[in-house]
Amino acid sequence: MRWGWQTHGYATRGQRCFGIHDWHAKGRINVIGALLTGVLLTVGLTSSKVDADIFYLWPEHDLIPKLRPGAVLVMDNATFHKRADAGTMIQAKGHIPEYLPSYTRVFPAIRCLRFMG
C-alpha cells in the first residue's frame, strides 16, 4: 500500500487539489433492488457484502410478498443469483426465475421479456 500524495483529484482549474480522505471503503452500504415496469418496486440495504445468503433472504422476506402471483424474476448472471435453493424457493412461491445470458451487449433486450409468453 502506498502512502503519500495522490496523483489524481478534483479542484478548480489552475488550483492545487488539497484534501485528506481515507478511501478504504469503510462503512459501505450495499443495495439490492427490483424494478417492475420501469418503476422501483423495493430496495434492500445491507452493511455486509451481498452474497448468496443475503440474496436468498431478500426475495423471501422483501421482494416476493410484493409481487403479483406468477411473476417472472429476471436476474443477471451474478453467482449469488444462481444458488440452487434460491431458484427453488422462488418457484415454490409461485414465481418464475429467469437468468440473463452470461454477456448481454444490449441491455434493453430485457424489455423484450415483457412481451414474451
Secondary structure, DSSP 8 states (H G I E B T S, - for coil): ---S--S----STTS--------S-TT--EEEEEEETTEEEEEEEESS---HHHHHHHIIIIIGGGS-TT-EEEE-S-GGGG-HHHHHHHHHTT-EEEE--S--S-TTHHHHGGG--
